Every structure is written in C-alpha cells, then in structure tokens.
Amino acid sequence: MIGWVDASSGASGDMLLGALLGAGVPLPVLEQAVSAVAHEDVALAAEDVTRHGFAATRCHVAVADTTTHRTWADVRTLLASAALPPAVRDRAHATFERLAAAEGAVHGTSPEEVHFHEVGALDAIADVVGVCAGLVHLGLEALVVSPVAVGSGQVHGAHGVMPVPPPAVVELLRGVPSYAGPGRAELCTPTGAALLTTHASSYGSQPPMAVEAVGVGAGGRDPDSHANVLRLLVGRAVPRVGEPVETRGALVLETNVDDLDPRLWPNVLAALLEAGASDAWLTPILMKKGRPAHTLSALVRADRADAVRAAVFAQTSTIGMRESFIAKTELDREMQTVAVGGHEVRVKIAVHNGRVVNAQPEYDDVVRAAAATSRPVKDVLAEAGAASRRLLPSGDPTDDTTDSPTDL
C-alpha cells in the first residue's frame, strides 16, 4: 500500500490526524498512542464538518491547561519512557528531532537548548505521536507528498509577529517543493512541516495507484478563499502505462559503530537479511578524534522494518539509528535453472520492457555444484555464467564463433 498527501491547502498536525481518521485509522489507535506519552489529560474527538463544500473530518485535541515549555530533552524523555510500539516511538523521535534541529537553526542555538513553546505543548505532542501511530497502522510502503502550500502574510507566535511562512517552516521545507498557495494566512505549521518532511518518501503529484481509501482532514478555520483541508489517498501502487518497473517505498536504516569486534560483522549482515532486509552492507568511516568505525546500512520494506531494527539492536552495540524513506525501483524478475556438471544452478532473470536484460547465476548454487564435482569454484562459476548468458536475447547456443581462437 502507498499513500499520497495533497497539501495544496497547507498542513498541520490536526489536519493530518483528521485525514488519517477519514482514511480508516480507528480513533482508539491514535488515543492509545497519545495517552502513552501525555501523562496529563489529553482527549481526541472526531467530528464530521464541511470546509468550503468539502465533507471532512475534524480531529479535536483537548488538553489540560499548562504553561510548560518543554525542551527537546524533555520530549525525548517522554518518548523513551512511553509504552509505545518501537515503530511509533522511532517515527515520533525522528519528527521531534527534526523540529529541534530546525528551531535551533533559526534561533541560533543548539537543538538541546531549544524550548519548543507551541510545539512542545501537549496538543503538538498529541499531533506528532497520533500521526505517527496512524502511519504505522496503515503500513504504507511509500508516502508521496504534493508541493506544500505555506501561505503568506504574518502570524503571531511566541516570538512575536513573524512573516509567513515562519522561519521554522522555511527551514523544515529546505529542498522540498512549496509555494504560497491560496488565501493570505499561515497554511503550514511547523508541526505539519516536520511530519510531512520526516515521513515523506518522495514529493510530487499523485503517483499511479488504485485508490482504496480517502481521508479529508479539516483545519480549524473555514475561510472563504479555499477549502481548508488536507487529503490523504491510500491504495495499491500500479505501473505507469508502458512502465515495466515497480517503484515502491523502502527504508534505509543506518548506524555508526566503532566498538564492535570486526569478526562479528559477517554474522550481523546475515542476521539482518534473515530478519527481512532486502540488502545490508558495511562502509568503513572515520569518526571524531580519528576513531575508525563502520556505518551499518540496511535496505528494508516498511512492513519488515521492526524485525530488522530488532536485529540491529540485538546483534550490534549501537544504541540508536538513522532512518530515511527512499523510492526503490525494481525490475520484474524470475528464476530459471541451468545444468553445470550434472547439477542444477538457479539463475536470476531480470526483465525490462518484456526483454531479459540480465541473467546471473546464484553463487550458493555454484559453490554447492563445485563441492559436489570436486572442481574449483571459479571454473564452475565461469561455466554457469556462460550457460546463463544463453538465456539473454542476444545469446545463441548454436553460435560458437565467440569461443574461436584468434589468429595471431
């Protein structure tokens, strides 16, 4: 399943909550996640409303009165101690970390020293944790976000009157398609910008998809200029006309490790693949103070990420990791077999536009055939490779000219 967010009227945390509810996420899923983090009174309520003729879902976040201005360290502690599923906690942590970095950049301070003000209040914590819980519930392999409408004019905030878009939103949307959009007001909040940019796998118009659910989340205002809504479309990815490849969302999990016995790395990589990673690799790096280390990377589908995260923490000494969503393009593939010395060797066939473009023997099968025939692996691999090439369109098993010696 994939999702597309239409942010052409802006984005905020409550709009995203409403869109998730409209797309089929049960309200208790959001409530349980929020109550696990916010120990003070926080209540969510869904309401059917209209915005400029659009039927939409408004998610009200009712919070207890508080004057607390939380730092990034305070929020991080709340998340760490909350009884949340790991995937929800990781998403919420990444969102607030991005917020802290943006606020620190625009105010000239370190993320650790940032006082969140509005975004550290209970309603914003509820927005972030609730949206993360909803995204995990949907289990999307990719989330595409349209260009984001940010608004224009001025807005009153904790630091006084600021231009729209506010500095934190500008910072969060670096490198992301955005524009002023309809009306003259703040359309995208820092919380909305952080949620979209943390969890988007790509940006653009609606991707090819068979839509199965639509959620329309309403903002608090109902201006005359436009429908103040955010739409979330959820469905199955379908290929573009004439496009033989599949583009799907994937996660890259990464962590830097400088204190693990290097003899363990082959077992670590094998464990990640066994847990569901589609690929895992190691990159030598140099860390601060000249310490040699490695970056461990794993490519994994979103629905298998929890198991791979658990394997990373179980098999290595790391205490945290980075995550990023990417778009992964795959060719159609199938398995065939060739005979080498009387033993079957599987060959992975890659197809593009209905044409075989690559045929690669499985190395493990080559090793087994070499052991069974008491031949060097390199010789069996060469023979298997030659047999595999005959599966390509240009390969002609009756043509022996390529093997003829050259007269010197």
C-alpha positions in Angstrom: 0.0 0.0 0.0 1.1 3.6 -0.7 -0.2 7.0 0.2 -0.4 10.4 -1.3 -0.8 13.6 0.7 -2.5 16.6 -1.1 -1.1 19.5 0.9 -2.3 22.1 -1.7 -4.1 23.9 1.2 -1.4 23.5 3.7 -0.7 21.1 6.5 -1.0 20.9 10.3 -0.9 18.1 12.9 -4.7 18.2 13.4 -5.4 18.1 9.7 -3.2 15.1 9.3 -5.0 13.4 12.3 -8.3 14.1 10.6 -7.1 12.7 7.3 -5.8 9.5 8.9 -9.2 9.0 10.7 -11.0 9.6 7.4 -8.8 7.1 5.7 -9.8 4.4 8.1 -7.5 4.5 11.1 -9.6 3.8 14.2 -9.7 6.6 16.8 -8.5 4.2 19.6 -5.3 3.6 17.7 -4.5 7.3 18.0 -5.8 7.7 21.5 -3.8 4.8 22.9 -0.5 6.2 21.5 -1.2 9.7 22.7 -2.2 8.6 26.2 1.1 6.5 26.5 3.1 9.7 26.1 1.0 12.5 27.5 0.5 11.8 31.2 -1.6 14.9 31.6 -5.2 15.0 30.4 -5.4 14.8 26.6 -8.5 13.8 24.7 -9.1 13.3 21.0 -12.5 13.6 19.4 -13.6 13.3 15.7 -16.2 15.5 14.2 -17.8 15.5 10.7 -17.5 19.0 9.2 -17.5 20.8 5.9 -14.9 23.1 4.6 -15.8 25.2 1.5 -18.2 22.4 0.4 -15.8 19.5 1.3 -17.0 16.9 3.7 -14.1 16.4 6.1 -13.1 15.0 9.4 -12.0 17.5 12.2 -9.9 16.0 14.9 -10.2 18.0 18.1 -7.3 17.7 20.6 -8.4 18.8 24.1 -5.6 19.3 26.6 -5.3 20.3 30.2 -4.2 23.9 30.9 -0.4 24.0 31.1 2.3 26.6 30.8 5.1 24.1 30.4 7.7 24.9 27.7 9.4 21.6 27.0 12.9 21.2 25.6 13.9 18.6 23.1 15.5 16.6 26.1 12.1 16.7 27.9 10.2 15.4 24.9 12.9 12.8 24.3 12.5 11.5 27.8 8.7 11.3 27.5 9.0 9.3 24.3 11.7 7.0 25.8 9.6 6.1 28.8 6.3 5.7 27.0 4.7 2.3 26.3 4.7 2.8 22.5 5.4 0.3 19.7 9.0 0.8 18.6 8.0 1.9 15.1 5.7 4.6 16.6 8.4 5.8 19.0 11.1 5.9 16.3 8.9 7.9 14.0 7.9 10.4 16.8 11.5 10.7 17.9 12.6 11.5 14.3 9.9 14.1 13.9 10.7 16.0 17.1 14.5 15.7 16.4 13.9 17.4 13.1 11.8 20.1 14.7 14.5 20.7 17.3 17.2 21.0 14.6 15.1 23.5 12.6 14.2 25.6 15.7 17.8 25.6 16.8 19.0 26.7 13.3 16.6 29.6 13.0 17.2 30.8 16.6 20.9 30.4 16.6 21.1 27.8 19.3 21.8 24.0 19.6 18.8 21.6 19.4 19.4 20.6 23.0 18.7 24.1 24.2 15.6 24.7 22.2 12.4 25.5 24.1 9.6 24.3 21.8 6.9 26.7 23.1 3.9 25.8 21.0 5.3 22.7 19.5 6.4 21.4 22.9 2.8 21.8 24.3 0.6 18.8 24.9 -1.5 19.4 21.7 1.6 19.2 19.5 2.9 16.1 21.3 -0.5 14.6 20.7 -0.4 15.6 17.0 3.0 14.1 16.4 2.5 10.9 18.3 -1.0 10.4 16.9 0.0 10.9 13.3 3.0 8.5 13.7 0.7 5.9 15.2 -1.7 6.3 12.3 1.0 6.0 9.7 2.3 2.8 11.3 -1.2 1.4 11.4 -1.6 2.0 7.7 1.7 0.2 7.0 2.4 2.3 3.9 5.4 1.3 1.8 5.7 4.8 0.4 4.2 8.2 1.2 4.3 10.8 -1.6 3.6 14.4 -0.7 2.4 17.1 -3.1 4.1 20.6 -3.2 3.2 22.2 0.1 1.2 25.4 0.4 2.7 27.5 3.1 0.6 30.7 3.0 1.6 34.4 3.1 1.2 37.5 5.3 2.1 37.5 9.0 1.4 35.3 12.1 1.6 35.9 15.8 3.8 33.4 17.7 5.7 33.0 20.9 8.5 35.2 19.5 6.1 38.0 18.3 4.9 38.8 14.8 6.6 36.7 12.2 6.4 36.6 8.4 4.6 33.7 6.7 5.9 31.2 6.2 7.6 31.3 9.6 11.3 30.7 9.8 11.0 27.2 11.2 8.7 26.2 8.4 11.1 27.6 5.8 14.0 25.6 7.4 12.0 22.4 7.6 11.0 22.7 3.9 14.5 23.2 2.6 14.8 21.2 -0.6 11.0 20.4 -0.6 8.6 21.8 -3.3 6.5 24.5 -1.7 4.6 27.6 -2.7 2.4 30.4 -1.2 -0.9 28.7 -2.0 -4.5 30.1 -1.6 -5.6 32.9 0.7 -3.4 35.1 2.9 -2.7 33.3 6.2 -0.4 30.7 7.7 -1.2 27.4 5.9 1.6 25.1 7.1 2.6 24.9 10.7 6.0 23.8 11.9 4.4 20.6 13.3 2.8 19.9 9.9 6.0 20.6 8.0 8.0 18.3 10.3 5.6 15.5 10.0 5.4 15.7 6.2 9.2 16.0 5.6 10.1 13.3 8.2 7.9 10.7 6.7 7.7 11.5 3.0 9.4 9.1 0.7 9.1 11.5 -2.3 7.4 14.6 -3.5 5.1 15.3 -6.4 1.7 14.7 -8.0 -0.4 11.7 -7.3 1.5 8.5 -8.2 -0.1 5.8 -10.3 -2.3 4.0 -7.7 -5.6 2.2 -7.3 -7.2 4.3 -4.5 -8.9 2.3 -1.8 -9.4 4.9 0.9 -9.6 8.7 1.1 -9.2 10.8 4.2 -10.0 14.5 4.2 -8.7 16.3 7.3 -10.1 19.7 8.2 -8.3 22.6 9.6 -9.8 24.8 12.4 -10.7 27.7 10.1 -13.2 27.8 7.2 -12.1 30.7 5.1 -13.9 31.9 2.0 -10.8 31.7 -0.2 -10.4 27.9 -0.3 -11.2 24.6 1.3 -9.0 24.4 4.4 -8.4 20.6 4.1 -5.6 18.1 3.7 -6.3 15.0 1.7 -4.8 11.5 2.1 -5.3 8.9 -0.6 -4.4 5.3 0.2 -4.2 2.5 -2.2 -2.2 0.0 -4.2 0.6 1.1 -6.5 0.1 0.3 -10.2 2.6 0.6 -13.0 2.6 3.6 -15.3 1.4 2.9 -18.9 4.4 1.3 -20.7 6.4 1.2 -17.5 7.6 -2.3 -16.6 9.3 -1.5 -13.4 7.9 -1.2 -9.9 8.7 1.8 -7.8 8.0 1.2 -4.1 8.9 2.9 -0.8 11.7 1.5 1.3 13.6 2.4 4.4 17.3 2.8 4.8 18.4 2.1 8.4 21.9 3.3 9.3 24.0 3.4 12.4 27.7 4.2 13.0 29.6 1.6 15.2 33.1 1.9 16.5 33.3 -0.7 19.3 32.3 -4.0 17.7 34.7 -6.9 17.1 35.1 -6.9 13.3 34.9 -10.7 13.2 31.2 -10.3 14.1 30.2 -8.3 11.0 29.5 -11.2 8.6 27.1 -12.7 11.2 25.4 -9.3 11.6 24.8 -8.8 7.9 23.5 -12.4 7.7 21.1 -11.7 10.6 19.7 -8.6 9.0 19.0 -10.4 5.8 17.4 -13.2 7.7 15.2 -10.7 9.6 13.8 -9.4 6.3 16.3 -6.8 4.9 16.5 -6.8 1.1 20.1 -5.8 1.4 22.6 -5.0 4.1 26.2 -3.6 3.8 29.1 -2.1 5.7 31.0 1.1 4.9 34.4 2.0 6.6 34.3 5.5 8.1 36.5 7.8 10.3 34.7 9.3 13.2 35.6 12.2 15.6 39.0 12.1 17.2 40.2 9.8 14.4 38.4 6.7 15.5 38.0 4.1 12.8 34.4 2.8 12.6 31.8 1.4 10.2 28.4 2.5 9.0 26.0 -0.4 9.0 23.2 0.1 6.4 20.1 -2.0 5.7 17.5 -1.6 3.0 14.1 -2.8 4.1 10.4 -2.6 3.3 8.4 -0.6 5.8 6.4 -3.6 6.8 9.5 -5.6 7.7 11.4 -2.7 9.4 10.5 -3.7 13.0 12.2 -7.1 12.7 15.3 -5.5 11.1 15.5 -2.8 13.8 15.3 -5.5 16.5 18.1 -7.5 14.8 20.4 -4.4 14.6 20.0 -3.7 18.3 20.4 -7.4 19.2 23.4 -8.1 17.0 25.4 -4.9 17.5 26.5 -2.5 20.2 24.6 0.5 18.8 22.0 2.4 20.9 20.3 4.3 18.0 20.0 4.5 14.3 19.0 6.9 11.5 16.1 6.2 9.1 15.2 7.6 5.8 12.5 6.8 3.3 13.6 6.3 -0.3 11.9 5.2 -3.6 13.2 1.9 -4.8 12.7 0.8 -8.4 12.7 -2.9 -9.2 12.7 -4.8 -12.5 10.5 -7.9 -12.8 12.4 -11.0 -12.0 12.1 -14.8 -12.2 14.2 -17.9 -11.6 15.4 -20.4 -14.2 17.9 -23.2 -13.9 20.9 -24.3 -15.9 22.8 -27.6 -15.7 26.5 -27.5 -14.7 28.3 -30.8 -14.4 25.0 -32.6 -13.9 23.9 -30.2 -11.1 21.2 -27.6 -11.3 22.2 -23.9 -10.7 19.5 -21.3 -10.3 19.7 -18.2 -12.5 18.1 -14.9 -11.5 16.5 -13.4 -14.6 15.8 -9.6 -14.8 13.2 -8.4 -17.3 12.7 -4.8 -18.7 10.0 -4.0 -21.2 9.4 -7.7 -21.6 13.0 -8.3 -22.6 15.6 -10.2 -20.5 18.4 -7.8 -19.6 20.3 -9.7 -17.1 20.9 -13.4 -16.1 23.0 -14.0 -13.0 23.8 -17.5 -11.5 23.1 -17.9 -7.8 26.5 -18.1 -6.1 25.4 -20.5 -3.4 24.3 -23.0 -6.0 27.7 -22.6 -7.8 29.5 -23.4 -4.6 27.4 -26.5 -4.0 28.0 -27.7 -7.5 31.7 -27.1 -7.2 31.8 -29.1 -4.0 29.8 -32.0 -5.5 32.0 -32.2 -8.5 35.3 -31.5 -6.7 36.0 -28.7 -9.1 37.3 -25.1 -8.3 34.5 -22.7 -7.7 35.9 -20.2 -10.3 35.6 -22.9 -13.0 32.1 -23.8 -12.1 31.2 -20.1 -11.9 32.6 -19.4 -15.3 30.6 -22.3 -16.8 27.4 -21.3 -15.1 27.9 -17.7 -16.3 28.3 -18.9 -19.9 25.2 -21.1 -19.6 23.3 -18.1 -18.1 24.2 -15.8 -21.0 22.4 -18.1 -23.3 19.2 -17.0 -21.6 19.8 -13.4 -22.9 18.1 -12.4 -26.1 21.5 -12.0 -27.8 22.6 -15.4 -26.7 22.5 -18.1 -29.4 23.5 -21.5 -28.2 24.3 -22.6 -31.7 26.8 -19.8 -32.3 30.3 -20.9 -31.3 32.2 -18.1 -33.0 32.8 -16.2 -29.8 34.8 -19.1 -28.5 37.0 -19.5 -31.6 40.7 -18.7 -31.0 42.0 -15.5 -32.6 44.8 -15.9 -35.2 47.9 -14.0 -34.2 
